[in-house]
Structures are given as structure tokens and as C-alpha cells.
Amino acid sequence: MEASSAIPIVMTYSAEPVANGLIASLARPGGRITGFTSDVTDETYGLRLQLLKEVIAKASRAAAVWNPDALARKALEVTEDAAKRLGITVLSHEVRNISDLESAFISISKEGNDGMVVFADGLTYARRQDIIDFAARERLPTMYGAREFVAEGGLISYGVNLPAIYRRAASFVDKILKGANPGDLPIEQPTIMELVINVRTAKAIGLAIPESFLVRADDVIE
């Protein structure tokens, strides 16, 4: 947006673009931006924690790693509300940069958490291997927001298929190149969510995944 006042922008995966001031509304974004918002909904946050609870039945404490510069604080509040219903205490760790992430690792390792939830954003996605390695060292069952984390050694994820969104974004580019005003093109929200589990990681941290849970997964990495 700062680089040009004229070039149209197609978002492929943007968390809470209205709250972050990128667009006016999902129905009529206005300005030069259109595309996709992420899977950030109340239901998604609650379900991620519920799924983690299913594989760690005795879980009572969980760390939440999130970037307040990318997500509205409501994201954490919704997670905490879901945690109360599940009997889990959530310990928040705000990470805006690599230094914050390293500090969070030190704190989380001392807290005695039963699990961890990592909110997807540009920072956590870019540093996903650091986070995955930390979870492995701590033998900490962790829920992620994108399958790429699990494909590279994370335990479990529930979120959208990012490559599918990237391909779908081409339709917005096509409309704009044919003369459409990006500000008039409604923002789309992903409709297909996928549950991915890495059973190799589960075995490495000594976690037994119930068979009933495995059959519900869209993809099981062995």
C-alpha cells in the first residue's frame, strides 16, 4: 500500500484485514485491495483448542504464541473463552519479532504447559522450523494454523489449504486485468478446512493419538 497509490493488490492470506485497517469491509473492501481473508473466526480458534484437548485429555495448561501486530486481541480472547469451557488455562506469549520468539521459548519451557497453540502469521510461519524444533525438544504437543508446520515436523494443524488459496487468487487477478475495480470485489473467506496430523512426531514425543481421531484427519503424515 505504501509502495504505490495506483497498483491493485490481491491478498492471498490476510488475518483480520478490517480490524487492521486494510479494507473497509469484507463485502466492499474499497480502495485498491481485494482477495482472501484468513480462516480467523471464533469457531476456528475454539475448535483448534478443542482438537488439541482431544489428543491431550488431561491438558490443563497451554501456551498461546501469537503476534498482536498481525491479529486483533479478540483472537486471544476467543481462545481464552474456549479454554475456559475446556478447563484449560491459557498463558499468552506475544511475539512481534525473533527476539520476542526466543524469549517466549525460555518462558514456555519454565511454565509446565501440557500443550501449545501457535497462531499463524508472517513471523511464526517464517520461523516455523524454530518453533517446531522447540516443541520437539520440550516434547510439547502443539497445534498449528497451517499444514506446512506439520509437514515439516509439527504435531497437528487445523486450517486452510494455502496452495489452494494461492491458485484461487488468480481469479481476482483475472477480473482486475479485465477491468474490475478491486475495491468492488468482495473479500472471500476460505470454506474448506483440513486437519493434518504427524504420527511420527506423536511417537517421538510419546503421545498416543486415538484411532478415532486419526480417521477424522484429512491427512496423516507417517
N, C-alpha and C positions, 0 to 999 in steps of 0.2 A: 504493500500500500504506500509506503514511503518512497519506494524507488520510482514510481510513476503515478501520475494522476489520470492516465488515459488507458493503460493496458488492462483488459479484463482479467480477473483472477478466478480460477476454479479450485475450490478447496477439495481435497480428497479425504481428509480425516481431521476435522477440527472440533475440539471439545468446547462446548458451550459458546458458540460464536456470538449469540445475542448478549449474554452476560459479559462477555469480553469486549463488547463494543465493535465487533467486526461488521455486523449486519443489524438492520432494524428489526427484522422478524424473519421467521422461517418461511412464512408464506410469501412475503415481499421483502427480500433482503435489501433492496435499494442499492445505490452506488454501483460499484463495479464487480461485486463478489457474488458468486453462487457456488453450487456444488453440494458437498455432503457434510453433515454434522456427524459426530461420532455416535457410539452406542451409549452415550451418557444419559441414562434415565434412572428414575428411582428404582424401578423394577430390576434393572441390571445390577446396580450396586447391592441391593438386598440379596439377589439370587447368587451373586458371586460368594458372598459370605456364607450363605446357606449351603452352597455346594461344598465349600471348604469344611464347614461343620460336619457334613455328611461323611467325609473321609477322616475327620479327626473328631470322633464322637465326644471325647472328653475335653475338647478345647474350651478354655475359659478366658484366655488372653490372646490377643492378636495385634501385631504391629501393622499400622497402615502407613505406607510410604506414598506421598503424593506431593504434587507441585502446585502450590496456591497461585502461582503466576499463570498457570495453564487451566486450572479448574476453579470454579466458584466454591466457596466454603460449603455451600449446600451439599456438595459431593461427599464431604466428610460427615456432615450432619445426617445425611440419609444412611450412610454406612453405620454410624453410631446408633441410629434408631433401629436398624435391622439387628445390630449386635445385641441390643437390649432384649429383643424378642427371643434371641437365640441363647441368651445367658452368657454373652461374651463381652469382655471389657476390651475396648479398642484404645491402643496407645498411638497417638498421632505423631508422625515424623514428617515435617515439611522439608522438602528438598528442592531448592531453586538452582543449584549448581553442583558440580562434582564435589566440592568441599563439604557441602551440606550432606551429600550422599555418604561420604566417608564418615562423617560424624554420626550419621544415623546408624551406620553399621555398628559402630562402637557402642552406642546406646542400646540398640536392639539386642546385641549379644549379652548384655547385662540384665535384661528385663525378665528373662524366663518366659518368653512367649511360647504358646503352643502352635502358632501359625503366623503367617504374614500375608497381607494383601498389598499388591503393588498396582497403583493406578497408572494406566498407560498415558504417557505424554512424550514430547520430543526428548526430554532428558532421560527418563527411565528407559525409553526404547533404545536410545543411542548407547546407554551404559548397561544394557540388559545382561551382557556376559558377566560384568562385575557383580550384578545383583544375583544372578544365577549361581555364580561361584560362592558368594557369601551364604546363600541359602543352603547350598550343599555342605559347606564347612560346618554350619551351625545345625545341620540336619533339621532344617526348619521347613515344614510343609508350606508351600507358597502358592497363592492364587494370582494369576496374571490376567491382563486385559487383552492379550493378543497371542495367537498360536505360535508366533515366531519365538517367544520366550520358551515355550515348551519344546519346540523343535530343536532348540539349542541346549536343552538340558533342564529346563524348569519342570515343575511337577504338573501343574494343571492351569488351564486357561478357559475363560468363557468370554467370548467376544465375537466381533465380526471378522469376516474373511477379508483382509486388507487387499490382496491382489484382485479380488472380485470388485471391490470399490474402485480401484485404480482403473480397471477396464471400463466400468460403468461411467467413470468420469469423462470418458471420451465422448459420450453422448452430449454432455454440456458443451464441450469444445466444438462439436459439430454444429450445434444450434447457434452458438455465438458467431462462428465463422460464416454462417448463413444469414446473419443479420440480427439475431435476437439480442435484446438488452439483458445483460447478466442480472441486473437488479430486478428484473421482472420474472426471472426463473426461480420458482420455489426451491428452497433448500430441501434435499432429500435426506431421510434418515434410514439407516440400514434396517432391513426387516429380517434378515437371516442371521441367526446367532449360532455359534458352534462351540461345543465342549470338547476339549482336547486334553488327553492325559498321557503322561510319560511314565509307563510302568517300570521302566529301567531305573528312573530316578526314584520312584517309590521304593523299589527294592534296596537301592543304595542307602536310603535314609531309614530303612527298617519300617516302612509303612505298608500295611496290607490294605489294598483297595478292594472293597466289597465287589463281588461279581455283579451284583445288581446295579452297581454304579457304573461299572465298565460297559455294560450292554447299552447304557444310555448315551455313551460318548459318541460323538461324530467321528472321532479319530483316536486310535490308541497307538501310541508310539512304543515299540518294543525293542 
